[in-house]
Amino acid sequence: MPDSPINSASTSAAPNSGNAAPANPAITGLTSDEARQRLAQFGPNDPTPAGQFSALRHIGLQLSNPLTIILIVASLIALYLGQRVDAIIIVVVVALGIAVNFFQTYRSEQAIRHLRERVAPTATVLRDGNWHELPRREIVPGDVVRLSSGDLVPADALVLVARDFFVAQAAMTGESLPVEKEPHPDDPSLHRNPSAPNMIFLGTSVVSGTATARVFATGPKTAFGDIAAKLAERPEETEFERGLRRFSSLILRVIVFMVLFILAMSLALKHNPFESLLFAVALAVGLTPEFLPMITSVILATGAIRMARDKVIVKHLAAIQNFGSIDIFCSDKTGTLTAGKMTLETVVDPAGTASEWARTLGFLNAKFNTGIRSPLDATIQERACPEADTYVKVDEIPFDFDRRRVSVVVEKTGANPPERLLIAKGAPEGMLPLCD
């Protein structure tokens, strides 16, 4: 039954492994109570926790715009001078601009939060003596995790058991070739060092083989968490934001100079001080482009709405201008959100006729292999196969990207002499040359 490599975006449980305890009784995980205590102590296993959207902080940033400051000061002076209508008009214009920007940013934050929840990665963890599929955020130091080909390493961990276990560490070291990891006498000096032969780290992925590892660091305490913390600094201003800030600063300087100059000249010419101040305020309001913040917010929000119709979430409105000025946009397609559900219609032999024996062979391979976690295996096992209960596993060669196949050896119980089968499954281009 042909198969091809499947890259998993999560560390989900092997469909064929069930929740049985590990074969090595010396490997024990945490209890649920211990895990809850450690989760409260160390926090969620998230190297870059998503910050909560702060309405006050966002509004504060909007109010810090020089143009907004000018208008607010002008409205206060107008109110002090008894010009209530003018003050209210200015405040309403400022409030509308801030409200439009706030509403669009809030919608984007909510959409991103829901997306994070939908694609949250998981891991296979030993809890209370059994393997369980848990969200990666719930992993704590001391947990025992099980990994196989295609998985993402959920936390920094010490390898306890490994078989043909290779890990891609490009995210940590930049090296393109996978690195073999295996159990090794623990040397504390090697902790958090990607070159350690028995250490695996969050942010890396399993290329081939299987392993069991014990977590020693989670979340911001991981090596990847240190890198993420440095990258979490305030992003650089976009060219649009930089230009708007410079324009606002220029307007602010011009207005301050003009108001002070006219006020000084009016007082020097012995004009009425009240009338001079009123004229200076009117000049400041007249020179300030009151609608500029609101107009820019409305235009950027309109662009964000058009992008949303094409299933693109805009988190920062100012990014719309940069996106619109791009001539060539290059993107690496890393995956597609789908239901991820396969169904088995029928099983046929090489002649194209339905074959129960072929289904039995496929079921045995799916049941006993542990080298790759394939949705195909889970689909095959959804339909019971009583014949498979008469076989036991003898050995296996896990999937790797050189052989491009997984092989298991099974033995029929009660057969005399013993009857053994070698069942291989892999990509057609790798399997067909082996057939006679």
C-alpha positions in Angstrom: 0.0 0.0 0.0 1.9 3.1 -1.2 2.5 6.0 1.1 4.5 9.2 0.9 6.1 11.4 3.6 3.7 13.6 5.5 5.0 16.7 7.3 3.0 17.3 10.5 2.5 20.7 11.9 1.8 19.3 15.4 3.2 16.6 17.6 0.1 14.5 17.6 -0.2 11.0 18.9 0.6 8.1 16.7 -2.7 6.7 15.4 -1.4 3.1 15.9 0.0 3.4 19.4 -3.0 3.8 21.5 -2.5 5.0 25.1 -0.5 2.1 26.4 2.3 2.7 28.9 5.9 2.7 27.7 7.7 -0.5 27.2 10.4 0.6 29.5 9.0 0.5 33.1 11.8 2.8 34.3 10.4 5.7 32.3 7.7 7.3 34.3 5.8 10.5 33.6 4.0 12.9 35.9 0.6 12.5 37.5 -2.2 15.0 36.6 -1.9 16.6 40.0 1.9 17.1 39.6 1.4 18.5 36.1 -1.2 21.1 37.4 1.1 22.2 40.2 4.1 22.6 37.7 1.9 24.4 35.2 0.9 26.9 37.9 4.6 27.2 38.9 6.3 27.5 35.4 3.4 28.8 33.4 2.2 27.7 29.9 4.7 26.2 27.4 4.6 29.2 25.0 7.9 30.8 24.1 6.1 33.9 22.8 2.9 34.4 24.8 0.3 36.3 22.9 -0.2 39.6 24.7 -3.7 40.6 25.6 -5.1 43.4 23.5 -5.1 46.6 25.7 -7.7 49.1 24.7 -6.2 51.8 26.9 -2.7 51.3 25.5 -4.0 51.4 21.9 -6.0 54.6 22.5 -2.9 56.1 24.3 -0.8 55.5 21.2 -3.4 57.2 19.0 -3.6 60.2 21.3 0.2 60.5 21.3 0.1 61.6 17.6 1.3 65.2 17.3 -1.7 66.2 15.1 -4.1 64.7 17.7 -2.2 66.6 20.5 -2.6 69.9 18.6 -6.3 69.4 18.2 -6.9 68.4 21.8 -5.0 71.4 23.1 -6.9 73.7 20.7 -10.2 72.2 21.8 -9.3 72.8 25.5 -8.3 76.4 24.7 -11.5 77.0 22.7 -13.6 75.5 25.6 -11.7 77.8 28.1 -12.5 80.8 25.9 -16.2 79.8 25.7 -16.2 78.5 22.2 -18.0 75.3 23.2 -19.3 74.4 19.7 -15.8 74.7 18.2 -14.4 72.6 21.0 -17.1 69.8 20.6 -16.5 69.7 16.8 -12.8 69.2 17.2 -13.2 66.5 19.9 -15.8 64.6 17.7 -13.4 64.6 14.7 -10.6 63.3 16.8 -12.8 60.7 18.4 -14.0 59.4 15.1 -10.5 58.9 13.8 -9.4 57.0 16.9 -12.6 54.9 16.9 -12.2 53.8 13.3 -8.5 52.8 13.9 -9.4 51.1 17.2 -12.3 49.1 15.8 -10.3 47.7 12.9 -7.3 46.8 15.1 -9.6 45.0 17.6 -11.2 43.0 14.9 -7.8 41.9 13.6 -6.6 40.9 17.1 -9.8 38.8 17.6 -9.3 37.0 14.2 -5.7 36.2 15.0 -6.6 34.9 18.5 -9.2 32.5 17.0 -6.8 31.4 14.4 -4.2 30.6 17.1 -6.7 28.5 18.9 -7.6 26.5 15.8 -4.1 25.6 14.8 -2.7 25.0 18.4 0.0 22.3 18.3 -0.3 19.2 20.4 2.1 16.6 21.9 2.0 13.0 23.0 2.7 13.1 26.8 2.9 10.3 29.4 0.5 11.2 32.2 -0.8 8.9 35.0 1.0 6.0 33.3 -0.7 6.4 29.9 0.0 8.3 26.7 -2.3 11.2 26.1 -2.7 13.8 23.4 -2.4 17.2 25.0 -2.0 20.8 23.8 1.6 21.9 23.7 0.9 24.8 26.1 0.1 22.2 28.9 3.5 20.6 28.8 5.6 21.2 32.0 9.2 20.4 33.1 9.4 16.7 34.0 6.9 15.5 31.4 7.8 12.5 29.2 7.0 13.0 25.5 7.0 10.6 22.6 8.3 11.8 19.2 8.5 10.3 15.7 9.1 11.4 12.1 7.4 14.6 11.1 6.8 15.9 14.7 7.8 19.3 16.0 9.7 19.1 19.3 7.4 20.6 21.9 10.0 21.7 24.5 13.6 21.4 25.5 14.1 17.8 26.5 16.6 15.1 27.3 16.5 12.0 25.1 15.9 8.8 27.1 15.3 6.3 24.4 15.9 6.7 20.7 16.0 4.6 17.5 17.4 6.0 14.2 16.4 9.4 15.6 17.4 12.4 13.5 16.4 16.0 14.2 16.5 19.1 11.9 18.0 22.0 13.9 18.1 24.6 11.2 16.0 27.0 13.2 18.6 26.9 16.0 21.9 26.5 14.3 21.3 27.1 10.6 22.8 23.7 9.6 20.8 22.1 6.7 21.6 18.4 7.5 19.7 16.5 10.2 21.6 15.6 13.4 21.4 12.3 15.1 20.3 12.3 18.8 20.6 9.4 21.2 20.7 8.7 24.9 24.0 9.8 26.5 25.3 10.3 30.0 23.9 13.6 31.1 26.5 16.4 31.2 25.0 19.6 32.8 27.5 21.7 30.8 25.8 20.6 27.6 22.3 21.8 28.6 20.8 24.3 26.1 23.5 23.5 23.6 22.2 22.3 20.2 25.5 20.3 19.8 24.6 18.1 22.8 24.0 14.6 21.5 21.2 13.9 23.9 19.4 17.2 23.9 16.5 18.3 21.7 15.0 21.7 21.6 11.8 23.6 21.0 11.7 24.9 17.4 13.3 21.8 15.9 11.6 19.0 14.0 12.0 15.2 13.8 13.2 14.0 10.4 13.2 10.3 11.0 13.1 7.6 13.8 11.4 7.6 17.1 12.4 8.7 20.6 11.1 9.2 24.1 12.4 12.3 26.0 12.0 14.1 29.3 11.3 17.8 29.3 13.6 20.0 31.3 12.6 23.5 30.1 9.4 25.0 28.7 8.1 28.3 27.4 10.4 31.4 27.8 12.9 29.2 29.7 13.7 27.3 26.5 16.6 28.1 24.2 14.1 29.1 21.5 12.4 31.3 24.1 15.5 33.4 24.5 15.6 34.0 20.8 11.9 34.8 20.7 12.3 37.3 23.5 14.9 39.2 21.5 12.7 39.2 18.5 9.7 40.4 20.4 10.9 44.0 20.6 8.8 46.8 19.2 8.8 46.4 15.4 10.5 49.0 13.2 8.3 51.8 11.9 6.9 51.3 8.5 7.7 53.9 5.9 4.1 55.2 6.0 4.3 55.6 9.8 7.6 57.4 9.5 6.4 59.8 6.9 3.2 60.6 8.8 5.2 61.2 12.0 7.6 63.5 10.2 4.7 65.4 8.6 3.0 65.7 11.9 6.1 67.0 13.6 6.6 69.6 10.8 3.0 70.8 11.2 3.5 71.0 15.0 6.6 73.1 14.7 5.0 75.4 12.1 1.9 75.9 14.2 3.7 76.6 17.5 6.0 79.1 15.7 3.1 80.9 13.9 0.8 81.0 17.0 3.6 82.4 19.2 4.7 84.9 16.5 1.2 86.2 15.8 0.4 86.4 19.5 3.6 88.3 20.2 3.0 90.7 17.3 -0.6 91.3 18.4 0.4 92.1 21.9 3.3 94.3 20.7 0.8 96.3 18.6 -1.3 96.6 21.8 -4.2 94.7 20.4 -6.8 93.2 22.7 -5.1 90.2 24.5 -8.3 88.1 24.5 -8.9 88.7 20.8 -5.2 88.0 20.0 -5.4 84.7 21.8 -8.6 83.8 20.1 -7.1 84.6 16.7 -4.0 82.5 17.5 -6.2 79.5 18.4 -8.3 79.9 15.3 -5.1 80.0 13.3 -3.7 76.8 15.0 -7.0 74.9 14.2 -7.1 76.3 10.7 -3.5 75.2 9.9 -4.0 71.7 11.4 -5.4 69.1 9.0 -8.1 67.9 11.4 -9.4 65.2 9.2 -6.0 63.7 8.3 -5.9 61.1 11.1 -9.5 60.0 10.4 -9.0 60.0 6.6 -5.9 57.9 6.8 -7.6 55.5 9.2 -10.6 55.2 7.0 -8.5 54.6 3.9 -6.4 52.0 5.6 -9.4 50.3 7.1 -11.1 50.1 3.7 -8.0 48.4 2.4 -8.0 45.9 5.3 -11.7 45.1 4.7 -10.9 44.4 1.0 -8.0 42.1 2.1 -10.3 40.3 4.6 -12.7 39.4 1.7 -9.7 37.6 0.2 -9.1 35.7 3.5 -6.1 37.9 4.5 -6.0 39.2 8.1 -4.4 42.7 8.5 -3.1 43.0 12.1 -1.6 46.5 11.7 -3.4 49.0 9.5 -0.2 50.9 8.7 1.1 47.7 6.9 -1.6 48.2 4.2 0.4 51.1 2.7 3.6 49.0 2.6 1.8 46.1 1.1 0.3 48.2 -1.6 3.7 49.6 -2.6 5.1 46.1 -3.2 5.9 45.2 -6.8 7.0 41.5 -6.2 6.0 39.6 -3.2 7.7 36.2 -2.4 6.2 33.8 0.1 7.1 30.3 1.2 3.9 28.1 1.3 4.3 26.0 4.4 0.8 24.4 4.6 -2.9 24.7 4.0 -5.6 24.6 6.6 -7.9 21.7 5.7 -10.2 19.3 7.6 -7.3 16.7 7.6 -9.8 13.8 7.5 -9.2 10.8 5.1 -11.7 8.1 4.4 -11.0 4.6 3.1 -13.3 3.6 0.2 -11.9 0.3 -0.9 -8.7 -1.8 -0.9 -7.6 -3.5 -4.2 -4.9 -5.8 -5.4 -2.6 -5.1 -8.3 -5.3 -6.4 -10.7 -7.7 -3.8 -9.3 -10.1 -6.2 -7.6 -11.2 -5.9 -4.0 -8.7 -7.8 -1.7 -9.3 -8.5 2.0 -5.7 -9.8 2.2 -4.3 -6.5 1.0 -6.4 -4.7 3.7 -5.0 -7.1 6.3 -1.5 -6.3 5.3 -2.1 -2.6 5.4 -3.8 -2.9 8.8 -0.9 -4.8 10.3 1.6 -2.2 9.0 -0.5 0.7 10.3 -1.0 -1.0 13.6 2.6 -1.9 14.4 4.7 0.9 12.8 5.8 3.7 15.1 8.2 5.6 12.8 5.7 8.0 11.2 2.4 9.4 12.1 0.2 9.2 9.1 -3.5 10.0 8.7 -3.6 7.0 6.3 -2.7 4.7 9.2 -5.5 6.1 11.3 -8.0 5.8 8.5 -7.0 2.1 7.8 -7.5 1.3 11.5 -11.0 2.8 11.7 -12.4 -0.3 10.1 -11.8 -3.4 12.3 -9.7 -6.3 11.0 -10.2 -9.5 13.1 -7.5 -11.3 11.2 -4.9 -8.8 12.5 -5.4 -10.0 16.1 -3.7 -13.2 15.3 -0.4 -11.5 14.6 2.2 -10.0 17.0 5.0 -7.6 16.2 8.6 -8.9 16.0 10.5 -5.8 14.8 10.4 -2.8 12.5 12.6 -0.5 10.5 11.1 3.0 11.0 10.4 5.4 8.2 13.2 7.6 7.0 13.6 9.9 4.0 16.4 7.9 2.4 14.5 4.5 2.2 11.1 6.3 1.9 9.3 3.4 3.4 8.5 1.8 6.7 8.8 -2.0 7.3 7.4 -4.1 10.1 8.0 -7.9 10.8 5.0 -9.7 12.3 4.5 -13.3 13.4 1.3 -15.3 13.3 0.6 -16.7 16.7 0.1 -20.4 17.1 1.6 -21.2 13.7 3.9 -24.2 13.6 6.4 -23.7 12.2 6.5 -20.0 13.0 5.1 -17.9 10.1 6.6 -14.4 9.7 5.8 -11.6 7.3 7.8 -8.6 6.3 5.3 -5.8 5.4 6.7 -2.7 3.7 4.8 0.5 2.9 6.2 3.6 1.1 6.1 5.9 -1.9 5.4 4.2 -5.2 8.7 5.3 -6.8 10.5 3.7 -3.9 8.5 0.5 -3.7 7.9 -0.5 -7.3 11.6 -1.2 -8.1 11.6 -3.7 -5.2 8.8 -5.7 -6.7 9.2 -8.7 -9.0 
